[in-house]
Amino acid sequence: MKKDITLSLILWFILFGAMCHAYGETKKENKEENGIPIVLIASSSTAEPSRASNIITTLNGHVLTVVFTENLGQVSVEVATTAGASVECISLLTPNGLQVYIPNAGNYVVTFTLSNGDVYYGEFEVKD
């Protein structure tokens, strides 16, 4: 009888541990799916308050995703290496978003220039 209870408890602990591990791995995968947020810094800003909070930029692997949560007018977006080599340069009307595929690993800068002259940038690293 004592052996049966001990065996049952051991099996329950193993099952509980496996479930906790699976839950933790699932949570980690979901976090990676949402991407890594890129913090934007105002290089020059005339608007009060800063419009950087209306530009949500995330990196998921080699894909840079930009979402504009508000109409900011015409926005120029440039993705370049930290050495200055341009990867992508596009001008678009907001509140549309965009995705940019960055083929090579390395350090990059994304720069947003709004139609009123405000400039915001964020630095990020693409890893293999």
All heavy atoms as an XYZ file, in Angstrom:
970
protein
N       0.826     -1.184      0.000
C       0.000      0.000      0.000
C       0.876      1.255      0.000
O       0.585      2.196     -0.721
C      -0.908     -0.052      1.230
C      -1.802      1.121      1.359
S      -3.095      0.972      0.134
C      -4.202      2.189      0.709
N       1.930      1.243      0.835
C       2.805      2.398      0.926
C       3.563      2.596     -0.389
O       3.778      3.725     -0.823
C       3.775      2.224      2.091
C       4.553      3.454      2.419
C       5.380      3.263      3.644
C       6.171      4.516      3.956
N       7.011      4.395      5.114
N       3.954      1.496     -1.051
C       4.638      1.584     -2.329
C       3.740      2.202     -3.392
O       4.193      3.004     -4.214
C       5.078      0.203     -2.803
C       6.347     -0.292     -2.208
C       6.700     -1.605     -2.865
C       8.103     -2.001     -2.501
N       8.493     -3.243     -3.139
N       2.454      1.834     -3.387
C       1.503      2.369     -4.364
C       1.332      3.879     -4.191
O       1.302      4.624     -5.174
C       0.137      1.679     -4.231
C       0.201      0.211     -4.647
O       1.125     -0.142     -5.407
O      -0.672     -0.550     -4.210
N       1.234      4.353     -2.972
C       1.077      5.789     -2.697
C       2.348      6.530     -3.119
O       2.271      7.579     -3.752
C       0.760      6.022     -1.206
C      -0.626      5.463     -0.882
C       0.835      7.499     -0.868
C      -0.981      5.490      0.579
N       3.507      5.980     -2.784
C       4.772      6.622     -3.151
C       4.912      6.697     -4.671
O       5.285      7.738     -5.228
C       5.956      5.839     -2.557
O       5.783      5.741     -1.146
C       7.264      6.522     -2.866
N       4.604      5.620     -5.366
C       4.678      5.595     -6.817
C       3.710      6.598     -7.433
O       4.055      7.323     -8.369
C       4.400      4.176     -7.339
C       4.513      3.990     -8.847
C       5.923      4.307     -9.331
C       4.117      2.579     -9.235
N       2.509      6.680     -6.910
C       1.511      7.639     -7.398
C       1.997      9.069     -7.215
O       1.869      9.903     -8.119
C       0.175      7.461     -6.673
O      -0.393      6.232     -6.984
N       2.561      9.355     -6.048
C       3.060     10.708     -5.790
C       4.208     11.070     -6.730
O       4.280     12.183     -7.251
C       3.505     10.848     -4.338
C       2.376     10.962     -3.303
C       2.947     10.937     -1.897
C       1.582     12.230     -3.532
N       5.107     10.132     -6.949
C       6.230     10.378     -7.855
C       5.722     10.653     -9.267
O       6.171     11.594     -9.936
C       7.215      9.194     -7.838
C       7.962      9.149     -6.505
C       8.203      9.285     -9.003
C       8.825      7.926     -6.314
N       4.768      9.862     -9.746
C       4.207     10.073    -11.076
C       3.511     11.435    -11.178
O       3.633     12.136    -12.186
C       3.258      8.939    -11.437
C       3.920      7.585    -11.705
C       2.868      6.512    -11.928
C       4.848      7.679    -12.902
N       2.783     11.809    -10.129
C       2.114     13.128    -10.131
C       3.135     14.262    -10.161
O       2.958     15.253    -10.866
C       1.194     13.282     -8.913
C      -0.147     12.636     -9.139
C      -0.608     11.500     -8.580
C      -1.169     13.092    -10.021
N      -1.854     11.195     -9.042
C      -2.233     12.186     -9.939
C      -1.298     14.173    -10.884
C      -3.405     12.330    -10.673
C      -2.472     14.314    -11.614
C      -3.502     13.400    -11.500
N       4.226     14.134     -9.420
C       5.259     15.173     -9.428
C       5.931     15.279    -10.798
O       6.211     16.377    -11.280
C       6.309     14.920     -8.340
C       5.840     15.276     -6.959
C       6.007     14.398     -5.914
C       5.241     16.499     -6.702
C       5.587     14.713     -4.638
C       4.817     16.836     -5.430
C       4.989     15.949     -4.388
N       6.186     14.148    -11.426
C       6.782     14.163    -12.762
C       5.822     14.816    -13.764
O       6.227     15.658    -14.571
C       7.176     12.735    -13.205
C       8.349     12.224    -12.355
C       7.515     12.691    -14.697
C       8.682     10.761    -12.574
N       4.557     14.448    -13.703
C       3.549     15.026    -14.590
C       3.426     16.532    -14.362
O       3.403     17.318    -15.315
C       2.198     14.339    -14.379
C       1.056     14.864    -15.241
C       1.345     14.627    -16.719
C      -0.246     14.210    -14.845
N       3.389     16.945    -13.124
C       3.290     18.363    -12.777
C       4.515     19.129    -13.282
O       4.393     20.205    -13.864
C       3.137     18.534    -11.261
C       3.001     19.961    -10.834
C       1.842     20.669    -11.074
C       4.047     20.611    -10.202
C       1.718     21.989    -10.687
C       3.946     21.919     -9.807
C       2.766     22.616    -10.055
N       5.698     18.555    -13.103
C       6.922     19.195    -13.584
C       6.940     19.319    -15.100
O       7.348     20.352    -15.647
N       6.501     18.287    -15.797
C       6.453     18.331    -17.263
C       5.465     19.387    -17.743
O       5.742     20.121    -18.704
C       6.076     16.960    -17.818
N       4.339     19.513    -17.077
C       3.355     20.524    -17.463
C       3.885     21.936    -17.221
O       3.686     22.835    -18.041
C       2.036     20.293    -16.711
C       1.297     19.068    -17.202
S      -0.178     18.635    -16.255
C      -1.081     20.138    -16.223
N       4.567     22.150    -16.109
C       5.148     23.464    -15.824
C       6.207     23.823    -16.855
O       6.275     24.959    -17.324
C       5.752     23.496    -14.426
S       4.520     23.516    -13.117
N       7.031     22.865    -17.225
C       8.063     23.102    -18.228
C       7.428     23.439    -19.579
O       7.850     24.383    -20.259
C       8.971     21.882    -18.359
C      10.007     22.016    -19.420
N      11.092     22.852    -19.293
C      10.103     21.448    -20.653
C      11.824     22.790    -20.387
N      11.244     21.940    -21.221
N       6.411     22.689    -19.971
C       5.734     22.939    -21.242
C       5.090     24.321    -21.252
O       5.157     25.044    -22.243
C       4.684     21.869    -21.503
N       4.498     24.724    -20.157
C       3.879     26.047    -20.068
C       4.933     27.141    -20.201
O       4.737     28.123    -20.915
C       3.128     26.198    -18.740
C       2.541     27.575    -18.553
C       1.404     27.957    -19.247
C       3.139     28.495    -17.705
C       0.864     29.217    -19.096
C       2.609     29.763    -17.547
C       1.469     30.120    -18.239
O       0.950     31.369    -18.086
N       6.073     26.972    -19.567
C       7.147     27.955    -19.648
C       7.700     28.077    -21.058
O       7.987     29.174    -21.538
N       7.873     26.958    -21.760
C       8.386     26.984    -23.133
C       7.382     27.649    -24.064
O       7.748     28.416    -24.931
C       8.693     25.563    -23.616
C       9.907     24.941    -22.974
C      11.181     25.689    -23.291
O      11.388     26.064    -24.458
O      11.968     25.931    -22.356
N       6.108     27.372    -23.882
C       5.070     27.997    -24.699
C       5.056     29.494    -24.484
O       4.944     30.265    -25.426
C       3.683     27.407    -24.361
O       3.734     26.004    -24.558
C       2.605     28.000    -25.231
N       5.190     29.913    -23.264
C       5.189     31.335    -22.946
C       6.395     32.021    -23.589
O       6.291     33.119    -24.119
C       5.218     31.505    -21.431
C       4.765     32.840    -20.959
C       4.589     32.817    -19.463
C       4.066     34.145    -18.983
N       3.913     34.183    -17.556
N       7.561     31.356    -23.591
C       8.767     31.905    -24.190
C       8.586     32.047    -25.702
O       8.946     33.040    -26.288
C       9.967     31.020    -23.886
C      11.279     31.626    -24.357
C      12.491     30.730    -24.299
C      12.570     29.779    -23.190
N      13.760     28.927    -23.228
N       8.002     31.023    -26.355
C       7.781     31.074    -27.795
C       6.837     32.204    -28.159
O       7.056     32.918    -29.129
C       7.220     29.747    -28.291
C       8.232     28.631    -28.324
C       7.603     27.302    -28.661
O       6.405     27.274    -29.001
O       8.303     26.285    -28.572
N       5.765     32.399    -27.393
C       4.819     33.476    -27.676
C       5.486     34.833    -27.541
O       5.188     35.757    -28.284
C       3.603     33.390    -26.751
C       2.704     32.234    -27.112
O       2.752     31.725    -28.224
N       1.882     31.819    -26.179
N       6.371     34.976    -26.597
C       7.072     36.242    -26.406
C       7.958     36.539    -27.609
O       8.022     37.667    -28.076
C       7.907     36.181    -25.125
C       8.446     37.507    -24.689
C       9.101     37.378    -23.347
C       9.454     38.745    -22.793
N      10.052     38.655    -21.487
N       8.626     35.522    -28.150
C       9.483     35.706    -29.312
C       8.669     36.017    -30.561
O       9.108     36.737    -31.426
C      10.346     34.468    -29.525
C      11.412     34.302    -28.469
C      12.144     32.982    -28.575
O      11.778     32.168    -29.452
O      13.052     32.751    -27.770
N       7.442     35.478    -30.671
C       6.602     35.729    -31.824
C       6.211     37.196    -31.912
O       6.034     37.724    -32.998
C       5.333     34.869    -31.762
C       5.564     33.429    -32.127
C       4.305     32.602    -32.002
O       3.218     33.187    -31.888
O       4.413     31.382    -32.018
N       6.055     37.859    -30.779
C       5.652     39.257    -30.774
C       6.787     40.166    -31.172
O       6.563     41.328    -31.485
C       5.115     39.654    -29.392
C       3.841     38.917    -29.066
O       3.107     38.528    -29.964
N       3.577     38.734    -27.797
N       8.001     39.709    -31.152
C       9.145     40.501    -31.559
C       9.755     41.283    -30.413
O       9.196     41.406    -29.329
N      10.916     41.819    -30.686
C      11.658     42.621    -29.715
C      11.370     44.082    -30.008
O      11.605     44.545    -31.131
C      13.170     42.339    -29.836
C      13.435     40.861    -29.582
C      13.963     43.231    -28.902
C      14.812     40.419    -30.017
N      10.853     44.826    -29.042
C      10.554     46.237    -29.303
C      11.830     47.060    -29.467
O      12.842     46.799    -28.829
C       9.766     46.682    -28.069
C      10.109     45.694    -27.012
C      10.478     44.411    -27.702
N      11.771     48.049    -30.341
C      12.887     48.962    -30.568
C      12.490     50.320    -30.018
O      11.465     50.884    -30.405
C      13.222     49.052    -32.065
C      13.651     47.679    -32.569
C      14.294     50.103    -32.327
C      13.796     47.581    -34.057
N      13.285     50.838    -29.116
C      13.014     52.122    -28.489
C      13.429     53.237    -29.441
O      14.542     53.254    -29.947
C      13.775     52.254    -27.147
C      13.538     53.615    -26.527
C      13.373     51.141    -26.205
N      12.507     54.180    -29.676
C      12.795     55.296    -30.567
C      13.209     56.515    -29.763
O      12.646     56.809    -28.711
C      11.574     55.632    -31.419
C      11.134     54.542    -32.388
C       9.919     55.012    -33.173
C      12.255     54.170    -33.331
N      14.177     57.240    -30.295
C      14.710     58.438    -29.657
C      14.467     59.604    -30.604
O      14.654     59.476    -31.817
C      16.223     58.271    -29.384
C      16.449     57.068    -28.470
C      16.820     59.538    -28.795
C      17.886     56.612    -28.404
N      14.060     60.744    -30.049
C      13.833     61.930    -30.873
C      15.169     62.583    -31.182
O      15.885     63.004    -30.281
C      12.913     62.904    -30.156
N      15.510     62.656    -32.458
C      16.740     63.315    -32.885
C      16.492     64.821    -32.961
O      17.284     65.613    -32.491
C      17.171     62.770    -34.234
O      18.288     63.448    -34.714
N      15.378     65.180    -33.566
C      14.927     66.570    -33.571
C      13.413     66.536    -33.586
O      12.809     65.834    -34.386
C      15.461     67.317    -34.790
O      14.924     66.778    -35.970
N      12.802     67.248    -32.666
C      11.357     67.183    -32.525
C      10.797     68.576    -32.285
O      11.245     69.299    -31.411
C      10.990     66.251    -31.372
O       9.596     66.249    -31.182
N       9.791     68.921    -33.079
C       9.091     70.186    -32.880
C       7.745     69.959    -32.214
O       7.158     70.887    -31.694
C       8.868     70.897    -34.227
O       8.106     70.035    -35.086
C      10.190     71.237    -34.889
N       7.261     68.733    -32.269
C       5.940     68.429    -31.723
C       6.003     68.239    -30.220
O       6.935     67.660    -29.690
C       5.389     67.171    -32.377
N       5.021     68.759    -29.542
C       4.850     68.521    -28.111
C       3.505     67.867    -27.918
O       2.500     68.448    -28.334
C       4.921     69.830    -27.327
C       6.296     70.432    -27.248
C       7.291     69.594    -26.474
O       6.888     68.914    -25.517
O       8.466     69.599    -26.842
N       3.362     66.733    -27.373
C       4.412     65.822    -26.911
C       5.032     65.064    -28.083
O       4.568     65.146    -29.208
C       3.663     64.877    -25.984
C       2.290     64.820    -26.551
C       2.031     66.211    -27.108
N       6.041     64.283    -27.781
C       6.748     63.502    -28.786
C       5.795     62.533    -29.473
O       4.908     61.965    -28.850
C       7.882     62.723    -28.113
O       8.457     61.827    -29.029
N       5.980     62.345    -30.758
C       5.145     61.429    -31.544
C       5.737     60.023    -31.603
O       5.205     59.150    -32.277
C       4.982     61.974    -32.957
C       4.509     63.421    -33.031
C       3.086     63.537    -32.671
N       2.323     63.186    -33.851
C       1.111     63.619    -34.097
N       0.529     64.417    -33.273
N       0.476     63.235    -35.168
N       6.853     59.795    -30.920
C       7.518     58.482    -30.953
C       6.617     57.379    -30.430
O       6.714     56.240    -30.876
C       8.816     58.527    -30.157
N       5.717     57.708    -29.508
C       4.832     56.682    -28.961
C       3.803     56.210    -29.985
O       3.169     55.173    -29.800
C       4.121     57.204    -27.710
O       3.316     58.317    -28.059
N       3.639     56.938    -31.089
C       2.708     56.550    -32.143
C       3.358     55.684    -33.210
O       2.726     55.317    -34.185
C       2.116     57.803    -32.807
C       1.325     58.621    -31.832
O       0.643     58.103    -30.970
N       1.425     59.931    -31.959
N       4.649     55.397    -33.031
C       5.384     54.544    -33.971
C       5.862     53.319    -33.194
O       6.748     53.419    -32.352
C       6.591     55.286    -34.573
C       6.167     56.603    -35.203
C       7.292     54.392    -35.591
C       7.331     57.496    -35.602
N       5.250     52.182    -33.459
C       5.621     50.948    -32.768
C       6.494     50.128    -33.704
O       6.069     49.721    -34.780
C       4.375     50.159    -32.332
C       3.553     51.014    -31.382
C       4.769     48.835    -31.695
C       2.216     50.446    -31.026
N       7.729     49.904    -33.286
C       8.711     49.212    -34.109
C       9.199     47.973    -33.373
O       9.644     48.071    -32.239
C       9.905     50.154    -34.398
O       9.399     51.385    -34.876
C      10.823     49.564    -35.421
N       9.107     46.817    -34.027
C       9.563     45.572    -33.415
C      10.413     44.790    -34.411
O      10.254     44.914    -35.619
C       8.380     44.691    -32.961
O       7.516     44.445    -34.073
C       7.598     45.339    -31.843
N      11.300     43.983    -33.867
C      12.155     43.120    -34.670
C      11.874     41.676    -34.293
O      11.913     41.308    -33.130
C      13.635     43.453    -34.416
C      14.636     42.617    -35.197
C      14.555     42.939    -36.685
C      16.038     42.862    -34.680
N      11.571     40.877    -35.305
C      11.332     39.452    -35.097
C      12.219     38.692    -36.073
O      11.883     38.571    -37.250
C       9.851     39.124    -35.315
C       9.509     37.725    -34.882
O      10.378     36.965    -34.479
N       8.245     37.373    -34.970
N      13.372     38.244    -35.584
C      14.338     37.575    -36.458
C      14.966     38.584    -37.398
O      15.628     39.517    -36.972
N      14.720     38.421    -38.694
C      15.252     39.331    -39.703
C      14.181     40.294    -40.229
O      14.425     41.002    -41.204
C      15.825     38.539    -40.881
C      17.139     37.895    -40.584
N      18.336     38.446    -40.978
C      17.458     36.761    -39.920
C      19.330     37.676    -40.588
N      18.821     36.637    -39.942
N      13.002     40.301    -39.618
C      11.903     41.129    -40.109
C      11.641     42.283    -39.146
O      11.352     42.081    -37.967
C      10.609     40.301    -40.286
C       9.465     41.180    -40.752
C      10.847     39.176    -41.279
N      11.746     43.495    -39.677
C      11.447     44.712    -38.927
C      10.020     45.109    -39.264
O       9.674     45.279    -40.438
C      12.419     45.834    -39.330
C      12.203     47.172    -38.646
C      12.621     47.096    -37.180
C      12.978     48.263    -39.358
N       9.182     45.230    -38.241
C       7.786     45.596    -38.431
C       7.539     46.959    -37.814
O       7.936     47.213    -36.681
C       6.852     44.553    -37.773
O       7.141     43.270    -38.328
C       5.397     44.899    -38.002
N       6.864     47.823    -38.568
C       6.543     49.168    -38.102
C       5.040     49.352    -38.191
O       4.431     49.085    -39.232
C       7.243     50.247    -38.954
C       6.874     51.631    -38.465
C       8.743     50.055    -38.935
N       4.439     49.819    -37.081
C       3.007     50.097    -37.035
C       2.834     51.538    -36.575
O       3.400     51.938    -35.561
C       2.276     49.136    -36.068
C       0.805     49.502    -35.965
C       2.450     47.700    -36.510
N       2.058     52.300    -37.330
C       1.733     53.674    -36.954
C       0.340     53.652    -36.343
O      -0.623     53.270    -37.002
C       1.777     54.592    -38.173
C       3.131     54.677    -38.806
C       3.448     53.903    -39.912
C       4.092     55.524    -38.298
C       4.700     53.975    -40.502
C       5.355     55.604    -38.873
C       5.654     54.823    -39.984
N       0.227     54.043    -35.084
C      -1.054     53.977    -34.384
C      -1.901     55.223    -34.605
O      -3.038     55.257    -34.176
C      -0.838     53.790    -32.875
O      -0.095     54.903    -32.372
C      -0.115     52.491    -32.582
N      -1.338     56.204    -35.288
C      -2.039     57.463    -35.519
C      -1.624     57.999    -36.879
O      -0.555     57.676    -37.387
C      -1.650     58.454    -34.419
C      -2.527     59.671    -34.340
C      -2.146     60.517    -33.135
O      -2.290     60.027    -32.003
O      -1.702     61.653    -33.347
N      -2.463     58.841    -37.461
C      -2.124     59.449    -38.740
C      -1.061     60.515    -38.511
O      -1.312     61.540    -37.894
C      -3.367     60.055    -39.387
C      -3.089     60.568    -40.774
O      -1.951     60.554    -41.239
N      -4.127     61.018    -41.445
N       0.144     60.272    -39.006
C       1.256     61.211    -38.871
C       1.575     61.893    -40.193
O       2.586     62.572    -40.313
C       2.504     60.480    -38.358
C       2.364     59.764    -37.023
C       3.625     58.998    -36.686
C       2.028     60.747    -35.926
N       0.722     61.695    -41.201
C       0.964     62.265    -42.516
C       1.982     61.447    -43.281
O       2.101     60.244    -43.101
N       2.744     62.115    -44.144
C       3.780     61.460    -44.934
C       4.993     61.202    -44.039
O       5.478     62.111    -43.374
C       4.188     62.362    -46.102
C       5.143     61.748    -47.066
C       4.439     60.941    -48.141
O       3.223     61.035    -48.299
N       5.184     60.138    -48.849
N       5.476     59.969    -44.022
C       6.628     59.604    -43.201
C       7.664     58.913    -44.085
O       7.342     58.016    -44.850
C       6.224     58.662    -42.038
C       7.430     58.234    -41.243
C       5.208     59.332    -41.135
N       8.898     59.347    -43.951
C      10.012     58.720    -44.648
C      10.683     57.762    -43.668
O      11.000     58.139    -42.541
C      11.003     59.785    -45.115
O      12.147     59.172    -45.653
N      10.880     56.519    -44.098
C      11.496     55.494    -43.253
C      12.768     55.015    -43.937
O      12.745     54.630    -45.111
C      10.544     54.299    -43.038
C      11.186     53.258    -42.131
C       9.209     54.753    -42.478
N      13.877     55.049    -43.200
C      15.139     54.553    -43.737
C      15.732     53.553    -42.766
O      15.834     53.818    -41.571
C      16.147     55.673    -43.968
C      17.443     55.148    -44.552
C      18.502     56.213    -44.764
O      18.349     57.332    -44.263
O      19.499     55.885    -45.416
N      16.114     52.398    -43.292
C      16.833     51.382    -42.522
C      18.234     51.316    -43.101
O      18.407     51.147    -44.313
C      16.146     50.005    -42.607
C      16.922     48.975    -41.819
C      14.708     50.084    -42.122
N      19.232     51.499    -42.243
C      20.618     51.501    -42.695
C      21.492     50.796    -41.675
O      21.124     50.663    -40.502
C      21.102     52.939    -42.894
N      22.648     50.358    -42.116
C      23.621     49.799    -41.180
C      24.185     50.941    -40.348
O      24.068     52.114    -40.732
C      24.775     49.094    -41.923
O      25.492     50.076    -42.669
C      24.270     47.990    -42.832
N      24.798     50.621    -39.234
C      25.398     51.678    -38.410
C      26.574     52.333    -39.130
O      26.962     53.451    -38.786
C      25.850     51.133    -37.040
O      26.703     50.008    -37.237
C      24.667     50.758    -36.186
N      27.116     51.677    -40.144
C      28.192     52.268    -40.950
C      27.637     53.231    -41.993
O      28.383     53.969    -42.614
C      28.993     51.169    -41.631
N      26.315     53.210    -42.203
C      25.683     54.154    -43.122
C      25.184     53.579    -44.426
O      24.585     54.293    -45.226
N      25.385     52.293    -44.689
C      24.902     51.677    -45.921
C      23.391     51.470    -45.845
O      22.884     50.830    -44.932
C      25.602     50.339    -46.152
N      22.662     52.022    -46.804
C      21.202     51.951    -46.801
C      20.724     50.552    -47.168
O      21.217     49.931    -48.098
C      20.644     52.973    -47.789
O      19.239     52.972    -47.731
N      19.742     50.054    -46.414
C      19.134     48.758    -46.681
C      17.772     48.963    -47.338
O      17.412     48.285    -48.290
C      18.966     47.947    -45.377
C      18.205     46.653    -45.624
C      20.319     47.665    -44.758
N      17.013     49.932    -46.837
C      15.676     50.224    -47.343
C      15.377     51.685    -47.084
O      15.693     52.226    -46.030
C      14.636     49.347    -46.643
C      13.224     49.534    -47.112
C      12.941     48.867    -48.450
O      13.465     47.777    -48.702
O      12.196     49.461    -49.237
N      14.750     52.340    -48.056
C      14.336     53.728    -47.900
C      12.979     53.850    -48.570
O      12.850     53.563    -49.761
C      15.343     54.678    -48.523
S      15.038     56.390    -48.094
N      11.961     54.236    -47.806
C      10.604     54.286    -48.338
C       9.869     55.460    -47.725
O      10.124     55.848    -46.585
C       9.864     52.951    -48.064
C       8.527     52.912    -48.775
C       9.694     52.700    -46.590
C       7.890     51.535    -48.802
N       8.958     56.012    -48.479
C       8.099     57.085    -47.995
C       6.665     56.598    -48.101
O       6.272     56.067    -49.147
C       8.309     58.341    -48.846
O       7.551     59.402    -48.332
N       5.887     56.752    -47.040
C       4.529     56.246    -47.052
C       3.593     57.160    -46.276
O       4.027     57.941    -45.430
C       4.471     54.830    -46.493
C       4.838     54.636    -45.044
C       3.739     53.873    -44.349
C       6.127     53.850    -44.968
N       2.322     57.026    -46.594
C       1.285     57.749    -45.857
C       0.856     56.902    -44.678
O       0.661     55.694    -44.809
C       0.084     58.034    -46.765
C       0.286     59.103    -47.813
C      -0.902     59.154    -48.765
C       0.475     60.460    -47.159
N       0.727     57.512    -43.532
C       0.273     56.797    -42.342
C      -1.238     56.942    -42.235
O      -1.798     57.855    -42.840
C       0.963     57.364    -41.096
O       0.676     58.738    -40.993
C       2.451     57.148    -41.146
N      -1.920     56.074    -41.535
C      -1.476     55.128    -40.528
C      -1.160     53.743    -41.055
O      -1.295     52.773    -40.333
C      -2.648     55.087    -39.560
C      -3.851     55.310    -40.404
C      -3.397     56.232    -41.502
N      -0.738     53.604    -42.293
C      -0.288     52.303    -42.804
C       0.965     51.859    -42.059
O       1.668     52.658    -41.472
C       0.026     52.389    -44.298
C      -1.216     52.602    -45.131
O      -2.294     52.151    -44.764
N      -1.073     53.304    -46.223
N       1.247     50.576    -42.140
C       2.456     50.037    -41.534
C       3.332     49.443    -42.622
O       3.006     49.499    -43.805
N       4.454     48.884    -42.216
C       5.321     48.239    -43.188
C       6.172     47.181    -42.512
O       6.335     47.189    -41.291
C       6.215     49.256    -43.907
C       7.391     49.826    -43.123
C       8.658     49.584    -43.925
C       7.202     51.313    -42.928
N       6.700     46.285    -43.345
C       7.652     45.278    -42.897
C       8.853     45.329    -43.819
O       8.714     45.447    -45.035
C       7.041     43.882    -42.922
C       6.034     43.645    -41.833
C       5.616     42.188    -41.776
O       5.553     41.502    -42.780
N       5.335     41.712    -40.582
N      10.033     45.233    -43.220
C      11.279     45.247    -43.981
C      12.064     43.995    -43.621
O      12.296     43.732    -42.440
C      12.113     46.513    -43.659
C      13.439     46.469    -44.398
C      11.343     47.769    -43.991
N      12.450     43.234    -44.648
C      13.288     42.065    -44.421
C      14.744     42.505    -44.484
O      15.177     43.140    -45.451
C      13.025     40.967    -45.462
C      13.917     39.774    -45.266
C      13.658     38.872    -44.245
C      15.028     39.568    -46.075
C      14.486     37.774    -44.044
C      15.859     38.485    -45.885
C      15.575     37.586    -44.868
O      16.402     36.516    -44.673
N      15.504     42.176    -43.451
C      16.918     42.533    -43.377
C      17.717     41.238    -43.541
O      17.707     40.382    -42.661
C      17.229     43.228    -42.034
C      16.349     44.462    -41.923
C      18.700     43.563    -41.936
C      16.306     45.082    -40.572
N      18.389     41.083    -44.678
C      19.001     39.791    -44.997
C      20.226     39.415    -44.172
O      20.472     38.232    -43.951
C      19.373     39.928    -46.479
C      19.498     41.384    -46.710
C      18.556     42.042    -45.756
N      21.002     40.395    -43.721
C      22.272     40.077    -43.060
C      22.236     40.424    -41.577
O      21.593     41.393    -41.166
C      23.420     40.851    -43.721
C      23.560     40.500    -45.177
O      23.407     39.351    -45.574
N      23.832     41.495    -46.005
N      22.969     39.655    -40.793
C      23.108     39.957    -39.367
C      23.995     41.194    -39.225
O      24.846     41.466    -40.070
C      23.738     38.778    -38.641
N      23.754     41.942    -38.150
C      24.565     43.129    -37.903
C      23.797     44.181    -37.132
O      22.671     43.962    -36.692
N      24.409     45.339    -36.974
C      23.796     46.462    -36.248
C      23.190     47.443    -37.246
O      23.834     47.796    -38.249
C      24.840     47.164    -35.384
C      25.330     46.247    -34.277
O      24.551     45.561    -33.630
N      26.639     46.219    -34.076
N      21.971     47.881    -36.939
C      21.223     48.730    -37.853
C      20.597     49.902    -37.111
O      20.440     49.877    -35.888
C      20.114     47.921    -38.544
C      20.651     46.864    -39.472
C      20.964     45.592    -39.002
C      20.857     47.133    -40.811
C      21.467     44.625    -39.840
C      21.362     46.169    -41.662
C      21.665     44.923    -41.180
O      22.169     43.967    -42.018
N      20.178     50.901    -37.920
C      19.463     52.070    -37.407
C      18.245     52.278    -38.302
O      18.360     52.253    -39.536
C      20.347     53.339    -37.447
C      19.561     54.551    -36.987
C      21.580     53.161    -36.598
N      17.079     52.471    -37.677
C      15.887     52.836    -38.427
C      15.581     54.287    -38.087
O      15.604     54.685    -36.925
C      14.697     51.901    -38.116
C      14.306     51.926    -36.650
C      13.488     52.259    -38.984
N      15.343     55.101    -39.130
C      15.097     56.535    -38.947
C      13.752     56.896    -39.561
O      13.465     56.519    -40.701
C      16.211     57.359    -39.630
O      17.475     56.924    -39.134
C      16.040     58.835    -39.344
N      12.950     57.631    -38.806
C      11.647     58.100    -39.252
C      11.687     59.622    -39.349
O      11.989     60.293    -38.365
C      10.555     57.690    -38.269
C      10.445     56.209    -38.079
C      11.130     55.585    -37.053
C       9.674     55.443    -38.929
C      11.043     54.206    -36.873
C       9.582     54.073    -38.761
C      10.266     53.457    -37.730
N      11.364     60.156    -40.522
C      11.297     61.598    -40.703
C       9.858     61.952    -41.038
O       9.331     61.523    -42.076
C      12.240     62.065    -41.828
O      13.558     61.583    -41.552
C      12.257     63.578    -41.921
N       9.214     62.715    -40.159
C       7.831     63.115    -40.355
C       7.760     64.349    -41.250
O       8.746     65.070    -41.420
C       7.166     63.406    -39.013
C       6.691     62.197    -38.195
C       7.759     61.195    -37.922
C       6.002     62.643    -36.936
N       6.579     64.608    -41.797
C       6.406     65.723    -42.725
C       6.629     67.080    -42.056
O       6.965     68.051    -42.721
C       5.019     65.677    -43.370
O       4.016     65.683    -42.371
N       6.485     67.161    -40.720
C       6.712     68.432    -40.020
C       8.188     68.640    -39.651
O       8.532     69.607    -39.006
C       5.846     68.528    -38.767
C       6.217     67.518    -37.705
O       7.090     66.687    -37.900
N       5.529     67.577    -36.586
N       9.049     67.707    -40.049
C      10.474     67.836    -39.786
C      10.977     67.053    -38.587
O      12.188     66.985    -38.360
N      10.092     66.463    -37.796
C      10.512     65.658    -36.650
C      11.262     64.420    -37.134
O      10.879     63.796    -38.119
C       9.311     65.209    -35.825
C       8.665     66.344    -35.065
O       9.155     67.476    -35.151
O       7.654     66.084    -34.378
N      12.333     64.076    -36.428
C      13.124     62.900    -36.773
C      13.258     62.024    -35.531
O      13.624     62.502    -34.466
C      14.535     63.294    -37.288
C      15.363     62.055    -37.588
C      14.429     64.181    -38.513
N      12.948     60.733    -35.694
C      13.079     59.744    -34.626
C      13.911     58.594    -35.155
O      13.820     58.240    -36.329
C      11.708     59.227    -34.184
C      10.785     60.311    -33.707
C       9.831     60.871    -34.551
C      10.868     60.786    -32.410
C       8.993     61.872    -34.118
C      10.031     61.790    -31.968
C       9.107     62.330    -32.820
O       8.279     63.334    -32.385
N      14.729     58.001    -34.280
C      15.528     56.865    -34.721
C      15.615     55.824    -33.603
O      15.399     56.116    -32.438
C      16.939     57.308    -35.146
C      17.835     57.709    -33.989
C      18.686     56.795    -33.399
C      17.804     59.009    -33.482
C      19.490     57.150    -32.339
C      18.600     59.373    -32.421
C      19.448     58.453    -31.856
O      20.238     58.812    -30.794
N      15.928     54.602    -34.005
C      16.132     53.510    -33.068
C      17.206     52.587    -33.591
O      17.292     52.346    -34.801
N      18.030     52.092    -32.696
C      19.101     51.172    -33.078
C      18.710     49.759    -32.678
O      18.074     49.554    -31.652
C      20.407     51.580    -32.409
C      20.897     52.945    -32.833
C      22.201     53.345    -32.162
O      22.798     52.517    -31.459
O      22.619     54.486    -32.374
N      19.127     48.785    -33.489
C      18.816     47.393    -33.184
C      19.867     46.485    -33.808
O      20.653     46.918    -34.655
C      17.415     47.026    -33.678
C      17.209     47.190    -35.167
C      17.355     46.107    -36.011
C      16.877     48.417    -35.718
C      17.168     46.239    -37.383
C      16.687     48.577    -37.068
C      16.833     47.478    -37.905
N      19.861     45.243    -33.368
C      20.816     44.248    -33.876
C      20.062     43.042    -34.418
O      19.185     42.506    -33.751
C      21.749     43.798    -32.760
C      22.769     42.784    -33.191
C      23.665     42.302    -32.054
O      23.453     42.699    -30.887
O      24.584     41.523    -32.338
N      20.425     42.626    -35.618
C      19.885     41.429    -36.235
C      20.890     40.308    -36.005
O      22.065     40.458    -36.329
C      19.627     41.631    -37.736
C      19.173     40.332    -38.385
C      18.609     42.729    -37.968
N      20.412     39.210    -35.433
C      21.279     38.061    -35.168
C      20.873     36.908    -36.069
O      19.732     36.790    -36.468
C      21.148     37.628    -33.701
C      21.550     38.708    -32.735
C      21.341     38.267    -31.311
C      21.688     39.387    -30.350
N      21.413     39.037    -28.971
N      21.830     36.046    -36.387
C      21.513     34.853    -37.182
C      20.851     33.802    -36.359
O      20.905     33.685    -35.221
C      22.773     34.280    -37.836
C      23.015     34.937    -39.181
O      22.059     35.406    -39.802
O      24.188     34.982    -39.591
